[in-house]
């Protein structure tokens, strides 16, 4: 039955919107709408309001086509009815006014602001409130233009006017007045800065207002002032902190939430430590208390539903996934790949279904940032509370204690270490608590301590933690499954190859989850599998593992249609798996390769269609994420399969498609196509070489450091191409060298981009020393400093061979910065013998050139470790 009702409702809506479109053809239609809104008192208010909202949408879509008479009539009617006796009608008229104003009409409606300001002084409450409501919406929507010369700076009159109403007898009016002024704090609007002291005094006067909406706006104002006018708040800081402590405990949760933002903002100010150190003993219990689930949270989270794994997901709850395109980075000493833009996991990502910001999340985030400011000093006030919370009989309190423990993990890690041997086993026990919300938060908190767990002997903590987490991946509650999967992905990143002994056990669980999971958690499961592949690499390439893992993945792959967005996480996952399995992926390679090429081709074709349409609105531009993810999976295949991908490339038109992708206007498409170009260059250059003359100019124009990731991948690809081209690279040097030298000398360039730029300059110098060496002096110093921290590897090897070759062509270019060269040489752990000889010759050549005495003076500037290293390895 329900399905039929929904259908008839949809048919009605469709019919309704078509009818509206037809009615919009009549010039008088909008006059009728304003008439119903303002004059037709016989109709009920919701109908009149709906008429106004339809008119608002027409204004948004077609205002420039309204005949003059109609728009003037609407404006006049709005101003006449701003004081309607119904709050709903007043609010609708206000929305209509601000919509007209934001269509560029503030300039063409010069009477609007003066008239509304005049109406504020009306004796009639409804008129005053209606005018203020409209002004508040205009201040929200048009703040910038209000503070510009275009309108002759009306704020100089409006702001003093608003301030007069802070003491109005009606709480609704007081609230409007603060909300209006609040719009101009963050932009440091001149008109407000002139009246900053009376504004702050008025705020203080309203601090204990009985109306919660007023208190909320006062808190919001103080939080913003903290960012822009801290100087004015500092003299009153003690009182403000005391006030905010009270408000963070306000009975009205909206007020408490605004006040809680204060601690988050204060933590970013340099004065935080000084201002708060005397208040921590009061503040911490307040924040901790705010971290408990409220009764409403528990209802919204269906906290009493323990088993829901069989209930299909509501499709609206599944957030869109955004694919992060491939970025090529260097390996560093003692870690895996460095990822510049790795956002920290969002604090307490266990309550996605109430993804709205709430007091619990804000309190947890505040505790997290304060832990990073005060470090272990915070524990003095926190540990006594924690003991009580973690072992509390009420599950809601215990759950909040576990959240507290996770929130402070980053800031207080050092101080927590002595307690972890006791706490981690306790948390592992909490993973089997009977309340699902306790189990899910415990997964998250344990993931925050994964780094420490992995640093201990594996049998002590890693093994029990992993065993329990894997059970939770198969929990009967969906929220717990999700939290466990995310936590396990974090553990995989930390543990890397430590997990190899348990691979069969892990794969068993993850594969079983395939048959168990509903839609939303499947997407997170793909991520856990992809992260596992990234973490254990080629250890996954065993026939028995492949037999377990690949059939369910390929089954999903065959089920999904080309336009299904679930392909994104699955393609990302397969990309990691292909890279890890290497030759083990061969049996699956051809259909996967073919489909990726088809996805790219299809997306490009759709983009062409929508580009050349006479009515572009009717053809939706394609979702280019499909193409980006497909390009990234092709990169994964090329990287994993190396030369064996050659025949697939030979039989497809991928290079023609890449030529189009490299010129796409969307940066992420270019970024992924350059990564693929580099990987294909390494895997089967014979197919890339004929296109180099077309590709190189495009690579040259993409060396723009404003788009970091595009620039990074283009730079890396140029380096890979030069190694394959050898001296034939010579005609292309001029297209790229100047940009590369500029990037390496640019301040604030991210580390990954600097390293790739240095490697590519070195490689160009290796194959074409005569062309690059003359510029040596312009890049040698930043070149040396950016490569001293990366691990010994093939890329570093070819880059250093390049620099040595260039020094032999232009020794003068290195003289002024020779100490940096010495330092970079010393960063090698064990260079190949012939490279070591090159270093030896250059170091001794320089020493002989300057003579013993000068060398001693020069080498006395070296830090001790550098001096010893060069003496030991190179005898200088």
C-alpha positions in Angstrom: 0.0 0.0 0.0 2.7 2.5 1.1 4.5 2.2 -2.2 1.4 3.1 -4.1 0.8 6.2 -1.9 4.4 7.3 -2.5 4.0 6.9 -6.2 0.8 8.9 -6.3 2.5 11.6 -4.2 5.3 11.7 -6.7 2.9 12.0 -9.6 1.2 14.9 -7.8 4.5 16.7 -7.2 5.6 16.2 -10.8 2.3 17.4 -12.1 2.5 20.4 -9.6 5.9 21.5 -10.8 4.9 21.2 -14.5 1.8 23.2 -13.7 4.0 25.9 -12.0 6.2 26.0 -15.1 3.1 26.6 -17.3 1.7 29.2 -14.9 5.0 31.1 -15.0 4.4 31.8 -18.7 1.6 34.2 -17.6 3.0 37.6 -16.7 0.3 38.1 -14.0 1.0 34.9 -12.2 3.5 36.5 -9.8 0.9 39.3 -9.0 -1.5 36.6 -7.9 1.1 35.0 -5.7 1.9 38.2 -3.9 -1.9 38.9 -3.6 -2.5 35.5 -2.0 0.4 36.1 0.4 -0.5 39.6 1.6 -4.2 40.2 0.9 -6.1 36.9 0.8 -6.8 36.8 4.6 -9.6 34.2 4.0 -7.0 31.5 3.2 -5.2 29.7 6.0 -1.7 30.9 6.9 0.3 27.9 5.6 -1.3 28.3 2.1 -0.5 32.0 2.0 3.1 31.3 3.1 3.4 28.6 0.5 2.3 31.1 -2.1 5.1 33.5 -0.9 7.7 30.7 -1.1 6.7 29.8 -4.7 7.1 33.5 -5.5 10.5 33.5 -3.8 11.6 30.6 -6.0 10.3 32.5 -9.1 12.3 35.5 -8.0 15.4 33.3 -7.7 14.9 31.8 -11.1 13.3 34.5 -13.3 13.6 37.9 -11.6 15.4 39.5 -14.5 12.4 38.7 -16.7 9.7 40.2 -14.4 8.0 43.2 -16.1 8.9 46.4 -14.4 5.4 47.0 -13.1 5.3 43.5 -11.5 8.6 43.9 -9.6 7.6 47.3 -8.3 4.2 46.0 -7.2 5.8 43.1 -5.3 8.4 45.4 -3.6 5.6 47.8 -2.5 3.4 45.0 -1.2 6.3 43.5 0.8 7.1 46.7 2.6 3.4 47.3 3.4 3.0 43.9 4.9 6.2 43.4 6.8 4.2 44.0 10.0 1.5 41.3 9.3 0.0 40.1 12.6 1.1 36.5 11.8 4.7 35.6 12.6 4.7 33.0 9.7 3.6 35.6 7.1 6.1 38.2 8.5 8.9 35.7 8.2 7.8 34.8 4.6 7.7 38.4 3.6 11.2 38.8 5.1 12.5 35.9 3.1 11.0 37.4 -0.1 12.6 40.8 0.6 16.1 39.4 1.1 15.8 37.2 -2.0 14.9 40.2 -4.1 17.8 42.2 -2.4 20.3 39.4 -3.1 19.4 39.4 -6.8 21.5 42.6 -7.0 18.5 44.7 -6.1 19.9 46.5 -3.1 21.3 49.0 -5.6 18.0 49.3 -7.5 15.9 49.5 -4.4 17.5 52.5 -2.6 14.5 53.0 -0.4 14.6 49.5 1.2 17.2 49.9 4.0 16.1 53.4 5.1 12.5 52.3 5.1 13.3 49.1 7.2 15.4 51.1 9.6 12.6 53.6 10.0 10.1 50.8 10.7 12.3 49.6 13.6 11.1 52.7 15.5 7.4 51.8 15.0 5.3 51.6 18.1 3.7 48.5 16.7 5.6 45.3 17.9 4.7 43.3 14.7 6.1 46.0 12.4 9.3 46.4 14.4 9.8 42.6 14.6 9.0 42.0 10.9 11.4 44.8 9.8 14.2 43.4 12.1 13.6 39.8 10.8 14.0 41.1 7.2 17.1 43.1 8.2 18.7 40.1 9.9 18.2 38.0 6.7 19.7 40.8 4.6 22.7 41.1 6.9 23.2 37.3 6.6 22.8 37.2 2.8 24.4 40.5 1.7 27.0 41.4 4.4 29.7 42.2 1.9 27.8 44.7 -0.3 26.4 46.4 2.8 30.0 47.3 3.7 30.9 48.7 0.3 30.9 52.1 -1.4 28.3 50.8 -3.9 25.6 51.6 -1.4 27.4 54.5 0.3 28.2 52.4 3.4 24.8 52.2 5.1 26.3 50.3 8.0 27.6 53.5 9.4 24.0 54.3 10.3 22.7 50.7 10.7 25.1 49.4 13.3 24.7 52.2 15.9 20.9 51.8 15.3 21.1 48.0 16.0 23.1 48.7 19.2 20.2 50.8 20.5 18.0 47.8 20.4 20.2 45.6 22.6 18.2 46.9 25.6 14.7 46.6 24.0 12.0 45.1 26.2 11.2 42.3 23.8 13.6 39.3 23.9 12.9 38.5 20.2 14.0 42.1 19.2 17.1 41.9 21.4 18.0 38.6 19.8 17.5 40.1 16.2 19.7 43.1 17.1 22.6 40.9 18.3 22.2 38.5 15.3 22.4 41.5 12.9 25.6 42.9 14.4 27.2 39.4 14.7 27.2 39.2 10.9 30.0 41.8 10.8 32.4 40.6 13.4 34.5 38.1 11.4 35.0 40.5 8.5 36.2 43.2 10.9 33.8 45.6 9.3 35.0 49.2 9.9 31.6 50.5 11.0 31.5 47.9 13.8 35.1 48.3 14.8 34.4 52.0 15.5 31.8 50.9 18.0 33.5 47.9 19.4 33.6 49.0 23.0 29.9 49.9 23.3 29.1 46.6 21.5 31.1 44.6 24.0 29.6 46.5 27.0 26.1 45.8 25.6 27.0 42.1 25.3 28.1 42.0 28.9 24.8 43.6 29.9 22.9 40.9 28.2 25.0 38.0 29.5 22.4 36.7 31.9 19.3 37.5 29.7 16.4 35.2 30.6 15.8 34.5 26.8 17.9 31.6 25.6 18.1 32.8 22.0 19.7 36.1 23.4 22.2 34.1 25.5 23.1 32.0 22.4 23.8 35.1 20.3 25.9 36.6 23.1 28.0 33.5 23.2 28.3 33.4 19.5 29.5 37.0 19.4 32.1 36.4 22.1 33.5 33.4 20.3 33.9 35.4 17.1 35.4 38.4 19.0 38.0 36.0 20.4 39.2 35.4 16.8 39.2 39.0 15.6 39.4 41.4 18.6 41.2 39.4 21.3 42.9 42.7 22.4 39.5 44.1 23.5 38.5 41.0 25.4 41.8 40.4 27.2 41.1 42.9 30.0 37.9 41.1 30.8 39.2 37.6 30.2 38.8 36.2 33.7 35.1 37.2 33.8 34.5 35.9 30.3 36.0 32.5 31.1 33.8 32.3 34.2 30.8 33.3 32.2 31.5 30.7 29.4 31.9 28.0 32.0 28.4 28.7 33.2 27.0 28.9 29.7 28.6 25.6 28.7 26.4 24.1 31.3 23.3 26.0 30.2 20.0 24.2 30.4 19.4 25.0 26.7 21.6 22.7 24.7 21.9 25.3 21.8 23.3 27.9 24.2 25.7 25.3 25.7 26.9 24.3 22.2 27.6 28.0 21.3 29.5 28.4 24.5 31.5 25.2 24.1 32.8 26.6 20.8 34.6 29.2 22.9 37.1 26.6 24.2 37.8 25.3 20.7 38.5 28.8 19.5 40.5 29.8 22.5 42.8 26.8 22.1 43.9 28.2 18.7 45.1 31.5 20.3 48.6 31.8 21.6 47.3 33.2 25.0 45.3 30.0 25.7 47.7 28.5 28.2 48.1 31.7 30.2 44.4 32.5 30.2 43.1 29.0 31.1 45.8 27.5 33.3 44.0 28.7 36.5 40.6 27.4 35.3 41.4 23.9 34.1 40.2 22.3 37.4 36.7 23.8 36.7 36.7 23.5 32.9 37.7 19.9 32.5 34.8 18.4 34.5 32.4 20.6 32.5 33.8 19.3 29.1 33.8 15.7 30.3 30.2 16.1 31.5 29.2 17.4 28.1 30.6 14.3 26.4 27.8 12.0 27.7 25.1 11.1 25.2 22.0 13.1 25.9 18.7 11.2 26.0 17.8 12.6 22.6 21.1 11.4 21.1 20.3 7.9 22.4 16.8 8.0 20.8 18.2 9.3 17.5 21.0 6.7 17.5 18.5 3.9 18.3 20.8 3.3 21.3 18.5 0.5 22.5 18.6 -1.4 19.3 21.4 -3.9 19.8 21.0 -6.1 16.7 20.2 -4.5 13.4 22.6 -6.2 11.0 19.7 -7.7 9.0 17.9 -4.3 8.5 18.8 -2.8 5.1 20.3 0.6 5.2 18.3 3.7 4.4 19.9 5.0 1.2 19.6 8.6 2.3 22.0 7.9 5.2 24.8 6.9 3.0 27.1 9.9 2.6 28.5 10.6 -0.9 32.1 9.2 -1.2 34.7 11.5 -2.6 37.6 9.8 -4.3 41.0 11.3 -3.4 43.1 11.2 -6.6 46.5 9.5 -6.7 49.5 11.5 -5.6 53.0 10.3 -6.1 55.2 10.7 -2.9 58.6 9.7 -1.7 59.5 7.1 1.0 61.1 8.6 4.1 63.4 7.2 6.7 61.6 5.0 9.1 58.1 5.3 7.8 55.8 4.4 4.9 54.6 6.9 2.4 54.3 10.5 3.7 50.9 11.9 3.0 50.9 15.7 3.2 47.2 16.2 3.3 46.2 13.3 5.5 43.4 14.8 7.6 43.3 13.4 11.1 40.4 11.2 11.7 37.4 13.3 12.6 37.0 13.3 16.4 34.5 10.8 17.5 33.4 9.6 14.0 31.2 7.0 15.7 27.9 9.0 15.6 27.6 9.6 11.9 23.8 9.3 11.9 23.6 12.4 14.0 26.3 14.0 12.0 25.0 17.3 13.1 27.5 19.1 15.4 26.3 18.7 18.9 27.5 19.3 22.5 29.0 15.9 22.8 31.1 16.3 19.7 32.1 19.9 20.5 33.1 19.0 24.1 35.2 16.1 22.8 36.9 18.3 20.1 37.6 21.0 22.7 39.2 18.4 25.0 41.2 17.1 22.1 42.6 20.6 21.2 43.2 21.5 24.8 45.1 18.2 25.3 47.4 19.4 22.5 47.9 22.7 24.2 48.4 21.6 27.8 49.8 18.2 27.0 50.4 16.1 30.2 49.4 19.0 32.5 45.9 18.2 31.6 46.1 14.8 33.2 46.5 16.2 36.7 42.8 17.3 36.5 41.6 14.4 34.3 43.0 11.2 35.8 41.0 11.3 39.0 37.8 11.7 36.9 38.8 9.1 34.4 39.1 6.3 36.9 35.6 6.9 38.1 34.1 7.1 34.6 35.8 4.1 33.1 34.5 1.7 35.7 31.1 3.3 36.2 28.1 0.9 36.4 25.9 3.2 34.2 26.8 2.5 30.5 26.3 6.1 29.4 28.9 7.4 31.9 31.3 4.6 31.1 30.9 5.3 27.4 31.8 9.0 27.9 34.9 7.9 29.8 36.1 5.8 26.9 35.4 8.8 24.6 37.5 11.0 26.9 40.3 8.6 26.7 40.3 8.7 22.9 40.0 12.4 22.8 43.2 13.0 24.8 45.2 10.3 23.0 47.1 12.6 20.7 47.9 15.4 23.2 48.6 13.4 26.3 50.2 10.3 24.8 53.4 10.7 26.7 51.7 11.1 30.1 49.3 8.2 29.3 52.0 5.6 28.6 52.5 4.5 32.2 48.7 3.7 32.4 48.4 2.0 29.0 49.5 -1.5 30.1 46.5 -1.6 32.4 44.1 0.5 30.3 44.5 -1.3 26.9 43.5 -4.7 28.3 40.5 -3.0 30.0 39.4 -1.4 26.7 39.9 -4.7 24.9 37.4 -6.2 27.4 35.0 -3.3 26.8 34.9 -4.4 23.1 32.6 -7.2 24.3 30.3 -4.9 26.4 26.6 -5.7 26.1 25.8 -2.1 24.9 26.5 -1.5 21.2 27.3 2.2 21.7 30.0 1.2 24.3 31.5 -1.4 21.8 31.6 1.2 19.0 33.3 4.0 20.9 35.8 1.5 22.3 36.8 0.6 18.7 37.5 4.3 18.0 39.4 4.9 21.2 41.6 1.9 20.7 42.5 3.0 17.2 43.8 6.3 18.7 46.3 4.2 20.7 47.2 1.9 17.8 50.7 3.4 17.5 51.6 2.5 21.0 50.1 -1.0 20.8 52.2 -1.7 17.7 55.4 -0.5 19.4 55.0 -3.2 22.1 55.8 -7.0 21.7 53.0 -8.3 19.4 51.8 -11.0 21.7 51.2 -8.6 24.6 48.6 -6.2 23.1 48.5 -6.4 19.3 47.3 -10.0 19.1 44.5 -9.7 21.7 43.4 -6.4 20.3 43.3 -7.7 16.7 41.5 -10.8 17.7 38.7 -8.8 19.5 38.5 -6.2 16.8 38.0 -8.9 14.1 35.1 -10.3 16.2 33.6 -6.8 16.3 33.9 -6.5 12.5 31.4 -9.4 12.6 29.3 -7.8 15.3 25.5 -8.0 15.0 25.2 -4.2 15.3 25.9 -2.1 12.2 27.3 0.9 14.0 29.8 -1.4 15.8 30.7 -3.1 12.4 31.5 0.3 11.0 33.5 1.5 14.0 35.5 -1.8 14.0 36.2 -1.6 10.3 37.5 2.0 10.6 39.6 1.1 13.7 41.0 -1.9 12.0 42.1 0.2 9.0 44.0 2.5 11.4 45.6 -0.5 13.0 46.6 -1.8 9.6 48.3 1.5 8.8 50.3 1.4 12.0 51.1 -2.3 12.1 52.0 -2.8 8.4 54.0 -6.0 8.0 53.5 -6.9 11.7 50.1 -8.3 10.5 51.7 -10.8 8.1 51.6 -13.8 10.5 47.8 -13.3 11.0 46.9 -12.7 7.3 44.8 -15.9 6.9 42.8 -15.1 10.1 42.3 -11.5 9.0 41.2 -12.4 5.5 38.8 -15.0 6.8 37.0 -12.3 8.8 37.0 -9.6 6.1 35.7 -12.1 3.5 33.0 -13.4 5.8 31.9 -9.7 6.4 31.2 -9.5 2.7 28.2 -11.9 3.0 27.0 -10.2 6.2 27.2 -6.4 5.6 24.5 -4.1 4.5 25.2 -1.4 1.8 26.8 1.4 3.9 29.3 -0.8 5.8 30.3 -2.6 2.6 31.9 0.6 1.4 33.9 0.8 4.6 34.9 -2.8 4.3 36.4 -2.1 0.8 38.6 0.5 2.5 39.7 -1.9 5.2 40.7 -4.4 2.5 42.5 -1.8 0.4 44.4 -0.5 3.5 45.4 -4.1 4.3 46.8 -4.5 0.8 48.7 -1.2 1.2 50.1 -2.3 4.6 51.3 -5.8 3.8 52.2 -5.4 0.1 53.6 -8.4 -1.7 53.0 -10.6 1.4 49.4 -10.8 0.1 50.6 -12.5 -3.1 50.1 -16.2 -2.0 47.7 -18.5 -3.9 45.7 -19.3 -0.8 45.1 -15.6 0.1 44.3 -14.7 -3.5 41.8 -17.6 -3.5 40.1 -16.2 -0.5 40.1 -12.5 -1.4 39.5 -12.2 -5.1 36.3 -14.1 -5.7 34.1 -11.9 -3.5 35.7 -8.7 -4.9 35.2 -9.8 -8.5 31.7 -10.9 -7.8 30.9 -7.4 -6.6 32.7 -6.0 -9.5 30.5 -7.9 -11.9 27.3 -7.0 -10.1 27.9 -3.2 -10.2 26.8 -1.2 -13.2 29.0 1.4 -14.8 27.0 4.2 -13.4 26.9 2.9 -9.8 28.9 5.1 -7.4 29.8 2.1 -5.3 32.4 1.5 -8.0 34.5 4.2 -6.5 35.5 2.5 -3.2 35.6 -0.9 -5.0 38.0 0.5 -7.7 40.1 2.2 -5.0 40.3 -1.1 -3.1 41.2 -3.1 -6.3 43.9 -0.6 -7.1 45.6 -1.3 -3.8 45.1 -5.0 -4.2 46.5 -5.1 -7.7 49.6 -3.1 -6.6 50.1 -5.5 -3.7 49.5 -8.8 -5.6 51.7 -7.9 -8.6 51.9 -11.0 -10.7 49.2 -12.6 -8.6 46.6 -10.2 -10.1 47.3 -11.4 -13.7 44.3 -13.8 -13.9 41.9 -10.9 -13.1 43.8 -8.2 -15.0 42.3 -8.2 -18.5 38.6 -7.7 -17.7 39.5 -5.1 -15.0 41.8 -3.2 -17.4 39.2 -3.3 -20.2 36.4 -1.9 -18.0 38.6 0.9 -16.7 39.4 2.0 -20.3 35.7 1.8 -21.1 34.8 4.0 -18.1 37.3 6.6 -19.2 36.1 6.5 -22.8 32.4 6.7 -21.8 33.0 9.6 -19.4 34.9 11.6 -22.1 32.2 10.9 -24.6 29.5 12.1 -22.2 31.5 15.2 -21.5 31.7 16.0 -25.2 27.9 15.5 -25.6 27.1 17.9 -22.8 29.6 20.4 -24.1 28.1 20.7 -27.5 24.5 20.9 -26.5 22.5 23.9 -27.5 20.6 23.5 -24.2 23.2 22.5 -21.7 20.7 22.3 -18.8 19.1 19.3 -20.3 22.3 17.2 -20.5 23.8 16.6 -17.2 27.6 16.8 -17.2 29.0 13.4 -16.4 30.4 12.5 -13.0 34.1 12.7 -13.7 34.9 10.7 -10.6 34.3 7.6 -12.6 37.1 8.5 -14.9 39.4 9.6 -12.2 39.0 6.3 -10.2 39.4 4.3 -13.4 42.7 6.1 -14.2 43.9 5.5 -10.7 43.1 1.8 -10.9 45.0 1.6 -14.3 48.0 3.2 -12.4 47.7 0.5 -9.8 47.7 -2.2 -12.5 50.7 -0.7 -14.2 52.6 -0.4 -11.0 51.6 -3.9 -9.8 52.1 -5.8 -13.1 54.9 -3.8 -14.6 55.9 -5.0 -18.1 53.2 -7.6 -18.2 50.6 -4.8 -18.8 52.3 -4.1 -22.2 50.1 -6.3 -24.4 46.9 -4.8 -22.8 48.2 -1.3 -23.6 49.1 -2.3 -27.1 45.5 -3.6 -27.8 43.8 -0.5 -26.4 43.5 3.2 -27.2 44.5 4.3 -23.7 47.2 6.8 -24.8 44.7 8.6 -27.0 42.3 8.9 -24.1 45.1 10.0 -21.8 45.9 12.8 -24.2 42.4 14.1 -23.7 42.4 13.6 -19.9 45.7 15.5 -19.6 43.9 18.5 -21.0 40.7 18.2 -19.0 39.6 21.3 -17.2 39.1 19.4 -13.9 42.4 19.4 -12.0 41.8 15.9 -10.4 41.5 14.4 -13.9 44.8 15.8 -15.0 46.4 14.8 -11.7 45.4 11.1 -12.2 46.3 11.0 -15.8 49.9 12.3 -15.1 50.2 9.6 -12.4 49.2 7.0 -15.0 51.6 8.5 -17.5 54.5 8.0 -15.1 53.4 4.5 -14.3 53.1 3.5 -18.0 56.4 5.1 -18.7 58.0 2.8 -16.2 56.0 -0.3 -17.3 56.0 -0.1 -21.1 57.8 3.0 -22.5 57.7 1.7 -26.1 54.0 2.6 -26.3 54.4 6.0 -24.6 57.4 7.1 -26.6 55.6 8.0 -29.9 53.4 10.4 -27.9 56.1 12.3 -26.1 56.2 15.2 -28.5 52.5 15.7 -27.8 52.7 15.1 -24.1 55.7 17.2 -23.1 54.2 20.7 -23.8 51.1 19.7 -21.8 53.3 18.6 -18.9 55.2 21.9 -19.1 52.0 24.0 -18.8 50.9 22.0 -15.7 53.9 22.9 -13.7 51.9 25.4 -11.7 52.4 25.1 -8.0 49.0 26.7 -7.2 47.6 23.2 -7.9 49.9 21.2 -5.8 48.9 17.7 -6.6 48.6 18.3 -10.4 52.0 19.9 -10.4 53.5 17.1 -8.2 52.4 14.3 -10.5 53.4 16.2 -13.7 56.8 16.8 -12.2 57.2 13.1 -11.3 56.1 12.0 -14.8 58.7 14.3 -16.4 61.4 12.7 -14.3 60.3 9.1 -15.2 60.2 10.1 -18.9 63.7 11.6 -18.9 65.2 8.4 -17.5 63.6 6.5 -20.4 64.4 9.1 -23.1 68.1 9.6 -22.2 69.8 12.2 -24.3 66.7 12.4 -26.6 65.2 14.5 -23.8 67.2 17.4 -25.0 64.6 19.2 -27.2 62.2 19.3 -24.2 64.4 20.7 -21.5 63.5 24.3 -22.2 59.8 23.5 -21.8 60.1 22.5 -18.2 63.4 23.5 -16.6 62.6 27.2 -15.7 59.3 26.3 -14.0 61.0 23.5 -12.0 63.8 25.8 -10.7 61.2 28.3 -9.8 59.2 25.8 -7.8 62.2 24.5 -5.9 63.0 28.0 -4.8 59.4 28.9 -3.8 58.8 29.5 -0.1 56.2 27.3 1.6 56.2 24.6 -1.1 55.0 21.3 0.4 57.6 18.7 1.1 56.4 16.1 -1.4 56.4 18.6 -4.2 59.9 19.8 -3.3 61.3 16.2 -3.2 59.7 15.3 -6.6 60.9 18.5 -8.1 64.5 17.9 -6.9 64.5 14.4 -8.2 63.2 15.5 -11.6 65.8 18.3 -11.9 68.5 15.7 -11.0 67.2 13.2 -13.6 67.1 15.9 -16.3 70.7 16.8 -15.4 71.7 13.2 -15.5 70.5 12.7 -19.1 71.2 16.2 -20.5 74.0 17.7 -18.2 75.1 20.3 -20.8 71.5 21.9 -20.8 70.9 21.8 -17.1 74.3 22.3 -15.4 74.5 26.1 -16.3 71.6 26.7 -13.9 73.2 24.7 -11.0 73.8 27.7 -8.8 70.1 28.6 -8.9 68.9 25.4 -7.4 71.7 23.5 -5.7 71.0 24.6 -2.1 67.2 23.8 -2.0 67.9 20.7 -4.1 70.3 19.4 -1.4 68.0 20.3 1.6 64.9 18.7 0.1 66.6 15.3 -0.7 68.6 14.8 2.5 65.6 13.2 4.3 64.4 10.6 1.8 65.4 7.0 1.8 68.0 5.4 -0.4 66.1 4.2 -3.5 66.3 4.2 -7.3 64.8 7.7 -7.7 67.3 9.2 -5.2 70.1 7.3 -6.9 69.4 8.7 -10.4 68.9 12.2 -9.0 72.3 12.2 -7.3 74.0 10.8 -10.3 72.6 13.8 -12.2 73.8 16.3 -9.6 77.3 14.7 -9.7 77.4 14.8 -13.5 76.3 18.5 -13.5 79.0 19.4 -10.9 81.6 17.9 -13.2 80.3 20.1 -16.0 79.9 23.2 -13.9 82.0 22.9 -10.7 81.7 26.7 -10.0 77.9 26.3 -9.6 78.3 24.4 -6.4 81.2 26.3 -4.7 79.1 28.7 -2.6 76.8 26.0 -1.3 79.2 23.1 -1.0 78.4 22.5 2.7 74.8 21.6 1.6 76.1 19.2 -0.9 78.3 17.6 1.8 75.3 17.2 4.0 73.2 15.7 1.2 75.9 13.1 0.4 76.1 12.2 4.1 72.4 11.4 4.0 73.1 8.2 2.0 73.1 5.0 4.1 74.7 2.8 1.4 75.0 4.2 -2.1 76.0 1.8 -5.0 79.8 1.6 -5.4 80.0 3.7 -8.6 77.9 6.4 -7.0 80.1 6.4 -3.9 83.1 6.9 -6.2 81.5 9.9 -7.8 80.9 11.4 -4.3 84.5 10.6 -3.4 86.0 12.3 -6.5 83.9 15.5 -6.0 84.7 15.8 -2.2 88.5 15.1 -2.7 88.5 17.4 -5.8 87.1 20.2 -3.8 89.5 19.6 -0.9 92.5 19.5 -3.2 91.4 22.7 -5.0 91.1 24.8 -1.9 94.1 23.3 -0.1 94.4 21.6 3.3 94.3 24.8 5.4 91.1 26.2 3.8 89.4 22.8 3.9 90.0 22.5 7.7 88.5 26.0 8.2 85.6 25.0 6.0 85.0 21.6 7.6 85.1 23.1 11.1 81.7 24.7 10.4 80.2 21.1 10.0 78.1 19.8 12.8 79.9 16.9 14.5 77.8 14.0 13.1 78.4 15.3 9.5 82.1 15.6 10.1 82.4 12.1 11.4 80.3 10.6 8.6 82.3 12.2 5.8 85.6 11.2 7.5 84.4 7.6 8.0 82.9 7.0 4.5 85.0 9.3 2.2 88.2 10.0 4.2 87.9 13.8 4.0 
